[in-house]
Amino acid sequence: MTGLLSRGGADAVGVVLVGDELLLGTVADTNGSWLGRTLVAEGLRVVESCAVPDDVEPIVEAVNRLATRVGTVIVSGGLGPTSDDLTREALAVVSGTDLVSDATATAAITEWYAARGRRPSAAVLRMARRPRTAQIMMNPRGSAPGLLVTSGASTVYAVPGVPSELEAMVTDVVLPDLRRRVPRVTSIASRSVEVSLLGESAVVAALAPVEDAAAHDASVDIAYLARPAHVSVRVSVADENPDRARDRLAEWERRVTAALGRHVLGRDGDTLPLVVVRALTRASATVATAESLTGGAVAAALTSVPGASEVVRGGLVTYATDLKVALLDVPDDLLRERGPVDAAVALAMAAGARRAAAADWGVATTGVAGPDPVGDHAPGSVHVAVSGPDGDTARSLHLPGDRAGVRRLSVAHALDELRLRLAGESAQRPDR
């Protein structure tokens, strides 16, 4: 791609996340994603985010390397009282100075502990140390102060790694300072187009003409994030004028959505359950579910959305074949002739859920999640159906993956079938 988000410069930011736990995978990196979203919203370009262990040398190396490329480096973590909190020592090396005790920080830490009926230990008071040329940044949420250090032409902000403290310090201290320091050479407008049930390679193929056009415009960047049954297409546009950046972003977004058509689910983090609940709410319509292989997961996905109580009537988990007859009025002779893994059975289940709950729409799933086949039906043989005011539709699928993966994809296909029906679109698509 064009490298919009990889170029350095005064308005570029690098992030260093300190902690062995991040590298070992014992703690999820929520700080990095929050910083990325927050800084981009400020019109800054986060060109690199890296995790390093609790050790002076790798922290120094990461900060020095980024400081040669960007105007701002943000270091998260390593400012606590324990022996493995070494960010202060590393920033002393970066700034070429020694550590000194800061009287203001010492007083603030002592006061923080006194308010909780405690006295700070000698180890805790280590947090009041700073590189001699650094400035202390007070922590509005906790006891560990942050640091501000200059490295060449770059400003380095060190903030605690505790998420609530990091977010408060960045919001209340770092961003106001950044707004004063950083020349806004460009403004970046960015948006994510959410794509449902189309694999990443298929999304890339559909967007090939758009990518070709973007390749000739250094101010445009298109990137992809693939998740199960969902791909996010991030479109970013840089311009000296913020209003023009937003206008140009809208044009590029139109190109992307036109190329992807009805596979476009929404934007900026929209999910299938959210979009379906939103569409039902707009239509003042209700839905009920009937589930076999998904075991209630479709209903759980819908009710995870705030406000779902206005549109979700309820759900029936009819795992056993006889319950499909007793609770959903699926014809007994249909089950004897076809078995429970069948598109016609899924249609009858959806219609039965709609009747039983007095709902406008019914959604059903039946199939084989695995790992073993059921009769002649291999794992991944799935049927989803939607019953609605304008008729009933079903899809027969051959889904990949293990038991959990088949169930997860079945939920996505059922909800997407309902999404398309609510939008008044035909649900007939090639099976994937």
C-alpha positions, 0 to 999 in steps of 0.5 A: 500500500501507500504507506500513509500510516508508516511515514515518520514525521512531527505528527507521527507517534510511536508506542512502546508497551512494556511488560513481560506479560504482554510477550508471554500472552498472559495479559491482553494488549488493551492499552495498545488498541486504546492508544491507537484509537485515541491518537488517531481520533486526535489526527495523529498517525500511529506508525508503530506499536511494539511490545518489549520485556521488562528490561532496560536495554530493549526499552532504550532500544525501542525508544531510541529507534522510534525517536529517530522517526517520530515526533512523539513516543508514548511508553506504557508500563514499567513505572510501578514500585517493583524491581521489574519496573525499569522504565525510569532507568531506561529513560535515564539512559535515553536522556543521558542523565542519572535518576534523582528524587522529585520532591513534588512526586514524593509529596504526592505519593505520600499524600495518596497513601495517607488518604488510604491510611497507609505510609509509603515504603521505600520501594514505593517511593522509588516511583518518585525518581525521575531522570534529571532532565525529565518532568514529572506528570502527575497521575490523576487516577493512581500513585505512579507518576508519569514522565516527560523526556526529550530525546533529540527532536522527539518528546517521550511520554511515559505513563503507567500500564494500568489501563484506567490510569493510562487512559486518565493520564493520556486524556487529562495530561498527555493529549493537552500537552501534545496539542500544544507541542505537535504541529498538525502537518496533516489531518487524518480522517479514518473509517472502518467499513465492516464486511459480513461473511466474505473472506479476506481474499474475496474482500481484497479481490472485490476491492482491487480496482479501489486499491489500484486507484489508492496506489496512485494517491499517497494520501490514501491508505486501505488496510484489512483486519480479518476475524471469523465471519467478519472483515474490517476495511480501514480507509484513511485519508490525509489532508492539510485541511480537516474538512477536506480530509473528511470529504475525501474520506466520504468519497473513498468510503463510497467507492469501498461500499459500492464495490462490496455491495450487500456484504457491507454490514456497517461501519466503525465496529458495527457487529451483526447482532447490533445491526440486526437489533438496530434494523428490527428497532427501526422496523418496530418488529420482533424476532424469536429463535429456534436453535438446535446445533447452536444451543441458544447462541443466536439468542445470546448474540442478539440479547448481548446488544443493549435495547434488545429487550424491545425486539427479541421475544424469546428463543427455544433450544430444541436440541432433541428431535422430539422437542422440535415436534412438541414445541415448534410444531415441526411435522413428525412425518417430515422429521421421519422422512428427512431427519433433523438436519434438513433445510425444510426442517429449518424452515419449519422451526423458524415458522414455529418459533415465530408462531410460538412467540407471536413474533414478526420474524423467526430464525432457526438453525439445525445441523451437525457441529461435529466432531462426528458425522450424524448419519450421512451428514458430515460435520459442518452440514448446516441449515439456517432459515428465516420466517417473516412477513414476506415469506420463508427462506433457508440456506444450506451450508458446508461450514469449515472448522472444529465444533466451536467454529461451525457453531460460531459461523452458523450464528453469523449466517443465521443473523446475516440471513435475517439482516438481508431479509430485513433490508429487503434483499434476496438471501440467495448467495453461493455457499462458502 
